[in-house]
């Protein structure tokens, strides 16, 4: 075991540099030593030695190396009772090593916290829900097992990033475009299991998986759907199964460790159109949402639509102090001046169209007619790119301003957005979080959310910074906030903002699509039908398949019986020490 920093977790130099910069802890926030609940120091030392024998000295970490396994954006860094810290980290490189780790965890009653790449930032990253858990880091299990461009799917292990899959497809001349998340350093599997989304065709990732392989807490391995039939040619192309479908049990779950996953990919198109539609006023979000919701449902727009507000447009051009030197958030009158200066709408919807050139053009023309009638104050643009001589389109030929994630090209381009609130980048540390409710694709409801959330942002000294993803019938609405993690006033303000948004969402019946480790119990408690029958059922399953409670206790509010005393159904915003 070692307290030195882990070896490079990314082969790409720019990705590794960004990773190290993100996880470098300020001197004021050192890692404190924490033991797993219920274990003495001697028992813990024995368990760690067993892990070293199982996976090797260079794959078990303690001490300062655990800086890579806490939340780099933690709001509660000064509250030792609330801050989440692991006791150690272990990095198996194979199925066999993973099985040995689980055997050791069962033997010593050692809680593990499982993740693929630890890049679920804004939601806790790699930090455990239960302090003292051992970080089970799967980034070394990083094989791309198959990319099939005849049937358009990939099969990957947990450590495969969006950049890895993209580069593999390019290197092997695979005729597919894998959907990518906003930042390419995340795990394809980790994003999918947490119901993450991308920006292009097949962007709703968890709905694009077929067969998966899962290791249960006792080391037993299960394959789902057609993947459970030896040598099935339909293993990764059909969601149909004989009997109950169980893939969903392992989404946002602690019932097993997913070790292989298939994901459907988009065929490499012969043409692609990058489209954007902007409107000038905050209130224009109502007709915009209604128009796009109708087109998502009737097939005019077959792909996810990403809508962002003007503040995100400012973020890619600088930081707040470049545009506003006064106190508090940028006032509305100054926002209007900046909109005019940069030629920005208050809202901009972006989407891609993929396929044969004539089909792409027909979809665009129909959308143009609909938007001209229903949202005449808006402006639609489209930029069409096609392969030469009728050949398939090379995504790298699409200029960055029109392609990027819409053309399924992963990058780190959105990372600088977090520096927005810093007054002095040499002294501060950028961080972000968000509140992300699921809202019906209805213009009045979305406008109502903006009207209640904008004053909450301003009370916190922040501009409304929000974007959302429009699916066929619902919206994942990301109410985002950035802050200087080293500024206690800003930490306090975003804490208050989170609870203000949570109060509004709970009153309106909106659940979250994902939750920070600090808030998993209170979000889970929103599912209150029949005295929380859903959570009671899942906990029953948990106690059967993981009787020692070793796998990610507390994840998504799912607590094994052994750790039920750590569950906190709700937390008052007044109880938190910042």
N, C-alpha and C positions, 0 to 999 in steps of 0.2 A: 504494500500500500504506500501511497505517496501523498504528501501535502503540496507537492509542486503542481503547477498548472497542467491540465491535461494536454496531450499532444494536439496538434491541429485537428479540428473537427471538420474543416472544409479544405478541399483540395485547391479551391480558387483563392488566390491571395486577397482579392478585394472582399470576398465573403468572410474570410478568416479575420481580416483586419476589422471589419464591421462588427463581427461577433465579439472580439476582444474588447473593442471600445465600448460596446453595450454592457458587457458584464464586468467591467472594471469598477470596483466598488470605491466610493470616496473613503478617505481615511476615517471619517467620522462614523462609518457604518461597517465595522469589521464583523466577521462571522464569529458568533459565539458557539461554544461547544454545547451540543444538545444530545441527550441520550434518547433512544426509542422508549416510548412509554412502557413501564413495567420491567425494564431491563436494568440491571446494575452495570456499573462500568466494566467489571470483570466479565460478565455475560456478553456485553456488547463487544468487547475486545476479542473474545472467543469466536463470536459470529463473524467479525471482520476477517479474522485469520482464516476461517473456513471459506469466505468469499475469495480471498487471495489464492488459496489452493485451487479453487474452482475455475477462476478466470485469469489468474496471473497478477503479479504485483502491480504492473503498469496499468491495470484496468480497474483498480479500486482506489478511491480518493477520500481523503479526510482533510481537515484543517483548512488552510487558505485556498486550496483547490475548490472548495465548496462555494466560492464566489461565483462559479459557473452554474450553480444549482439553486440559487435564490432568485426571487423576482427582481430583475434589475430596475423595475419601475415601481417598486413597493411604495405605497403611500404611508405605511405605518412603520417606517424604518426606525423611529425612535420609541416605539412601543414594543418592548421585548416580549410582552405577553401575547401580542397579536402577530408580530412578524413571524413568517413561516421559514424555518431553517431545517435542512436535512441533517442527519447524523453522519452520513457517509454517502458515497455514490459508487455504483458498480456498473460496468459497461460490457455485458456479454457480447460476443462476436458471432454466435451461432445458436442454432436451436439447442444443441447439446449443452452449451454453456448456460443458456437461459434455464433449461430444465434443472441443472445443478443449483443455480441461484434460487429457484423456487423451493427446491428440497431443503436448502439451508434456511431459507426464510420460515418454512413450516417447522423445521427442527427447533429453531431459536425463538419462534413467535415474533419474527422481525417484520414490521410493516414496510412495504415497498411503495414507492410512488412512480408509476410507469409513464414514460413519455418517449416520443420518437426522436425529436430534435430539440425540444424545449423552446420553440419559438412561438408559442401561443402568447405572445407579448401583449400587454394590456389586460390579460386575464390571469396573470400569475407566472407565465413562462414555465420554467421547470420546477418551481417551488412546490413543496408538498402541501396538501390541505392540512395534514396532521404533522406538526413539527416533530422532528426526531425520526421520521420515516427515512429509509434509505432510498436515494434517487436511483431508479432503475432506468438507466440511459441506454436506449436501443440504437444509437446513431451508428454503431459499428456493424450492425446488421443491415447492410446497405446494398444488397444485390438487386439488380434489375434482372429478373428471372426470364422475362419474355416481353417483347413488343411485337404484336401481330398486326401488320398493316393491311392484311386482307380483311380481317374481321374487326379491326380497329379497337384493340384493347392492349393494356399493359398489365403485367403482374410484377409487383414490387415488394421488397421488405421495408420495415419501418424507417430505416435511415436514409432512404432515397429522397432527395430533395427535388423540388420543381425544376431547379437548374440541372440537376443530374439527369432527369428524365428527358428534358428538352435537348440537352447536349448528346445524349445517347441516340436519340432519334435522328439528330443531324449527322452524327458521326457514322451511323449505320444506314443513312439515306432512307429512313422509314417514312412512308407517305402518310404521316399523321401529324396533327397539331394537338399536343396535350394541353388541356386547360391549365392555367397557372393562377396562383393567388397573387396578391398585390406585391409581395416581396418573395423573391425566388429562393430564400434560404430555408424556408419551412419544409417539413416533411409532407410528401404527397399523402401518405397514410394518416399521419397525425391530423392534417387538415380535414381529410375526409371523415375520419372517425369523430371529429368534433363538429361535424355538419358545416364545414367551411364551404365557401363558394369561390368561383373564379369569375371571369369576365366575358367568356366567349361561349361558343357552342359546347354543350356538356359541362356547363359551369356549375351546376348543382351537384357537387361531387358525390355526396353520399347516395344520391339517386342513380349514380352511374357505376356503382359497384355491383358485381355479381358474386362469385364465389370468394370466400375468405377462409383462412386457416387461423385457428385460435388455440393457444395453449392455456388450459385451465390451471387453477391454483395448485392442483395435485400433479401437474406435469402431463396430464392426458391431453392429446391433440385432437381437435375436432375440425372437420372441413364442412362448409355449408353448401346447400343447394346441389347443383350438378357436380360441383367440385368434390363432393363426398363420394362420387362414383369413380372407381379406379379407371384411369385412362379415358374419361369421358371427353369427347370432342366438344361438348357443350359446357364445359366446366366454367368458362369465363364469359359466356355470351348469353346466358339465360338466367333470369331471376326466378324462374319457376322451380319449385321443389316438390317433393312428394311428402306431404305432411306440413307441419308448421314451419314457417320461415323464421329463422333465429338470428339472421344477420343484425337485425335491429337491437338485439340484446347487447351488442358490443359497440354501439354508438354512444358516445358520452357515458361510458360505462366503466365499472371496475369488476366485471364478472369474469374477465379473462384477459390474456395478452394476445393481441392480433399479431401474427408473425408473417402472414402473406396476404396480399389483397389484390384483386383485379379491379381495374378501372377502365371504363370505356373512353375512347379518345375520338376526336373529330378527324374525319378523313381530310387529308391535305386538299384544300380547295383550289380550283382553277382561278377563282376570283374572290376578292374580299373588299368590302366597302366599310370604311371607318365613318361613322355617322355621329353627329352631335346636334342637339336641339337646345337652345337657350331661351330663357324668358327673363324679363327685366326686374320683376318685383317678387318679394317674398310670397305674397298672396297668390301669385300665378302658379304656385305648386298645386293648387286644387285642380284646375283644368288640365294641367300637365299630367298629373297622376291618373285622372279619369281617362284621358285619351290613350295613354300608354297602357293602362290596365286593359282596356278593351282590345287593343292590338295584340297584347300578350295572350289574351284568351282566344281570340279568333284566328290566330296563326299568322297575322300580317308580320309580326315580329316574333320569330321563333326562339330568340335567345334572350338571356337576361339583360335588363337595362339598368345601368348604373347612373344614379343621379347624385350630384354633389352641389354644395352651395358655394357661394362666392368666396368665403374665407379660405377654403381649400385652394381656390385659384390664387389668392394672395400668397399662400404658404410656399408655393413653388417659385415665387418671385422674390422672396425675402423673409424677414422676420417682422414681428409686429412693430418694433421700434423704427423700422424703415418707413412705415406708413403713418404712424401715430405716436407722438411723443407725450401726449397728455395722460392723465390718470385713467384707470379703468379700461374697459374694452373700447374698440374703435366705435365712435358714435355713428348712427345711421346716416347722418348728413355726409360724413367723411367716407363711408362705404359707397355712397352714390357717386361721390367725386372720383373715387378709385375705379369704380365700374366704368365710368366714362373714360378715364385715362387709359385703362387697359383694354377697353372694349369687351367687358365681361358681362354676362347675364348674372342675375342673382342665383338662378338655378341652371345647371347644365346637365342634360341627359346624354349619356354616351352608350352606344351599342354598335355591334358589328354584324354584318351580313356576310354569309359564307356560301359558296357553291358555284354553279355555272353562272357566267356573266349575265345572261338574260334573266335568269331567275332572281339574282341579286338586284338587278335594276328594277324588276317588276315590284319586288317588295318595297324598295325605296320609293318608287313613284306612288304606290298606294299609300304609304305612310305620309308622304308629302301632301297628298290631297286631303287626307284625314286631318292632319295637323293644321293645315291652312284654314279648314272650316271650324275646328273645335278650339284651337289656341292661336288665333290670328296674330297675337302680339309676339309670338315666338319666331325664332329663326332656325331653320333646318339647313345643315350642310352635309354633304356626303363626298367622300373621296374614294374613287374606285381604283383598285389595283388588280391586275390580271397577269397570269403567266404568259410569257412570250410564245407566240405561235401556238396558242391553245394548250400549252404545257401547264403543269401545276405551278402554283405561286410559291416562290421562296419567301418566307416570312421576313427574312433579313433585308429584303429589298424595299420593304415598307418603311418610310421614314418614321423615326421615333415618335414624333408628335401625332401621327395617325395610327401607328401600330402598337408597339409595346405590349401590354397585357392583352389588348383586344386581338392582337395577332399571335397571342400565346407565346410571347417572348418574355421570359422571367428576367427580373433585374432587382436592383436595390434602390430604384429611383425614388421611391416614396419615403425613404428613411429620413431625409432632411426635414420633412414636414414637422417632425417633433420638436425641432429647434425654434419653432414659432414664438414661444413666450420668453425666450432667454434675453435678458438685458446684456449679459456679458458671457458669451459662449465659453470663454476661457475659465470661467468660475462655476458655471452652472452645469447641470446634467439633465439633458432632455428626457422626458418620459411622457407616456400617454396612457389613457384608459378610455373606456366608453361604457355607455348603457345602451343595450341593443334589443329593444322589444320587437316582437313580431306583430305587425299591424295589418289589417285587411287592406287590399289595394283599392282604397277609396279616398278620393281627394279631400273630402270634408274631414275625415279622420286624420289624415296626414297634416293638413293645415292646422287642425286643432292641436296636434302634438307640437308643432312649431310654435304656436301661440302660447302654450304653457311652458315649453322648455326654454324659449328665448329669454324671458325674464329671469329664469333660474340661472342661466349662464351669466347674465349681466350682474346678478347679485353676487356671483362668484368671481366677478372681475374678468369674465371671459366673453369672447364673441361666440355666437352660435356657430358651431363647426359640426356639420353633419352631412352624411351621405347615406344612401340606401340602395338596396338591390331589389329590383322589381321582378318577382317571379309570376307565375300564371295568375295566382289569386291572392298572394300575400306579399308583404314587403318586410325585409329585414332592415330595420332602421338603426343605423349606427350613430348614436349621439356621442360624438368623440370630444375628448378634452385633452389638451397637452399642458404640461406644467414643468417647472424646474423642480426636480426631486429634492434638491438641497435647500429649497426655500420653504420653511415651515408654514408661512402664510399661504403659499400656493397649495401646499399639501392639504391644509385645512379647508381651503376653498373647494378643491375638487372632491374632497370627502363630503362636504355639505351638498355639492351639486349632485353627486351620485344619489344620495338619499332623497333629495328633492325629486329627481326623476323617478326613482323607485316608488315613491309615494304616489305620484301621478299614474304610473303604469299599473300599479296594484289597484287603484281606484277604477281604472278603465278596463281591467281584466286582461291586460297585455302581459303575456309571459315573455321571458328572455330566450333568445336562441342560443346563448352561451353565457357563462358567468365566471367572474373572477373567483379564485379560490377563497378569497375573503368573504364572499357573499353567497356561496353555493347553498348553504342551508336556508337562508331567507328566500332565495329565489325558488328553491324546491318547495318551500312551504306555500307558494302561490297555488300549487296544484292541490286544491283543498276539497275536491268532490268526495263525498261519502267519507268524511273524516280521513282524508289523505289516503284513499284506498290504493292509488297508484304506487305511492312510496312504500306502503305496507307490503304490497305484492313484490316489488323489486327487492326489498330487504329480506323477504322470505327466501327468494331465489339466491340472494347473496350468501345467506347463512348456510345454504345447502351446498353450493358449488365452491365456497371458500370458507370452510368452517373455522379456520384459524384467523380469518380476517386479514390476510397478508397483503392483498392487492388493493392499493390506492384507497385506504379507508377514508370515507368522507367525500369522495369524488361525486359531484353533482348531488350532494346531500344523501348519498347512499352509505350508511354506516353499518358495518357488521356489529353483531351483538356485543362483541368484545369491547368495542370502542364507542358504544352508544352514548356514554356519558360525555363525550366530546362534542356531541351535536348541540348546535345552538339554533333553534328554529327562527329566531329573529334577533336583531341587534339594534338597539337604539343608537341613533347618531350622537347622542349625548354621552354615551358610555366610552367612546373611543378617545384614547390619549394620543395626541399628535406631537 
